Amino acid sequence: MNRFCTVFIILIALNSLPIQADSNLASQSQEIINKAKSKNKVAIKLKNEWRDTRKIIKAAQKAHSKKNYKKSIELAKEALNQATMAVKQHNFQKDRYRFLDGYVEN
């Protein structure tokens, strides 16, 4: 009887671990998606948003809603990277000649 109780408790503990891991991945996924959205808003205000960033954020949100958290995290990290690089690109190029803007550097 004692062994049965011990095995039963161990099985219950092992079954609760994936639930905790999923909730951790879910919160991590949502956090990275939110960061990517806010960084992309900065890129939009600077008028330097990269072409696919919004599409990647939408795909990350879709994967998150389907509880595919690993894919969601992967996509959200890619979107965050693209948004960050768009802001860096703007800051690097803001004082340089841009043919389409008609701005000539002094």
C-alpha positions in Angstrom: 0.0 0.0 0.0 2.8 2.4 0.9 4.6 1.8 -2.5 1.3 2.3 -4.3 0.9 5.7 -2.7 4.5 6.7 -3.4 4.1 5.7 -7.1 0.8 7.4 -7.4 2.2 10.7 -5.9 5.2 10.5 -8.3 2.9 10.0 -11.3 0.8 12.9 -10.3 3.9 15.1 -9.9 5.3 14.1 -13.3 2.0 14.8 -15.0 1.8 18.3 -13.6 5.2 19.3 -14.9 4.2 19.7 -18.6 1.3 22.0 -17.6 3.7 24.2 -15.7 6.2 24.2 -18.7 3.4 25.0 -21.1 2.2 28.0 -19.0 5.8 29.2 -18.8 6.2 28.9 -22.6 2.9 30.7 -23.1 3.9 33.6 -21.0 7.3 33.8 -22.6 5.7 33.7 -26.0 3.3 36.4 -25.2 6.0 38.6 -23.7 8.2 38.3 -26.9 5.2 39.0 -29.1 4.5 42.2 -27.1 8.1 43.3 -27.4 8.1 42.7 -31.1 4.9 44.7 -31.5 6.2 47.7 -29.5 9.5 47.7 -31.3 7.7 47.5 -34.7 5.6 50.5 -33.7 8.8 52.5 -33.2 9.9 51.4 -36.7 6.5 52.4 -38.2 6.8 55.8 -36.6 10.3 56.2 -38.1 8.8 55.2 -41.5 11.3 52.4 -41.8 9.2 49.2 -41.1 10.5 46.2 -42.9 8.2 44.4 -45.3 7.4 41.1 -43.5 7.6 42.1 -39.8 3.8 42.4 -39.4 3.2 39.1 -41.2 5.6 37.4 -38.9 4.0 38.9 -35.8 0.6 37.7 -37.0 2.0 34.2 -37.6 3.4 34.2 -34.1 0.1 35.3 -32.7 -1.7 32.5 -34.7 0.8 29.9 -33.4 0.3 31.2 -29.9 -3.5 30.9 -30.1 -3.1 27.3 -31.4 -0.9 26.7 -28.3 2.2 26.0 -30.5 4.4 28.0 -28.2 7.8 26.9 -29.5 6.9 28.0 -33.0 5.3 31.2 -31.6 8.5 32.0 -29.7 10.7 31.3 -32.8 8.5 33.6 -35.0 8.3 36.3 -32.4 12.0 36.4 -31.9 12.5 36.7 -35.7 9.9 39.6 -35.7 11.6 41.3 -32.8 15.0 41.0 -34.5 13.6 42.5 -37.7 12.0 45.4 -35.9 15.2 46.1 -33.9 17.3 46.0 -37.1 14.8 48.4 -38.8 15.2 50.9 -36.0 19.0 50.5 -36.1 19.0 50.9 -39.9 17.0 54.2 -39.6 19.4 55.5 -36.9 22.4 54.6 -39.0 21.1 56.1 -42.2 19.1 59.1 -40.9 21.9 61.7 -41.7 22.9 60.2 -45.0 21.7 60.9 -48.5 18.5 59.2 -49.4 17.7 59.3 -53.1 14.0 58.8 -52.7 13.6 61.4 -50.0 15.3 64.1 -52.1 17.5 65.0 -49.2 21.1 66.0 -49.9 23.6 65.8 -47.1 25.6 69.0 -46.5 
